[in-house]
Amino acid sequence: MKLGVVVFPGSNCDRDMQDALQQDLNKEVIMLWHKDKDLSAFNTNDCIVLPGGFSYGDYLRCGAIARFSPMMQSVIEFAHRGGKVLGVCNGFQILCESGLLPGVLLQNANQQFICKNVFIKNANTGALKIPIAHGEGRYYADETTLDELEKNDQILFHYCNELGTINAAANPNGAIRNIAGIRNKGNNVFGMMPHPERATSATLKNLDGKKVFELLSIQ
């Protein structure tokens, strides 16, 4: 599997992502500039990653301008062909702005930027410690969409406490139903606010990010 990491003006997690994928997961990574369009080096068994940061300075709304970049037009087409796409933090925001994932990311409930370790869980995992760093990470969708996400098993991760309990106290940003990440119906587009690329190194004493990438079949 080859991975392409898109670099937008304002990205500040693109090199973190590249390092985690290359050094810790031993993957082939190609950096992709936002003004380019060429994804001919990738097939639908590969993955395009939209990293965290502040693409285009977060003007208008987070991810609202990046959604119209030349590279994103190619990424949208790639996803529609069945190619795998992962968006982390600002990348998740871009996926929602582009319509590849439902819902929106709103300002944190406490109206403050939050940077800390949190715990998230999937039906197939226990609690995983993964860092967050965002000011607009509060996932929101209408009740019909939320019910459909649950019905189709499209919720990737919930915020939880260290014991794996999903409750309001473990929700760092006020995300509706404690949602930390979702996927599309086709199971090829994934978005999450926490940063798994910041938890793949033994030097940082946290390898839970590797379990996230494994869950997404990026391993």
PyMOL commands that set and color helices and strands:
alter all, ss='L'
color gray80, all
select helices_A, chain A and resi 14-24+55-58+66-68+70-80+90-98+143-151+168-170+176-178+196-198+202-204+208-215
alter helices_A, ss='H'
color red, helices_A
select strands_A, chain A and resi 2-7+28-33+47-50+84-88+104-106+114-121+128-134+138-140+155-160+179-183+189-192
alter strands_A, ss='S'
color yellow, strands_A
deselect
rebuild
show_as cartoon
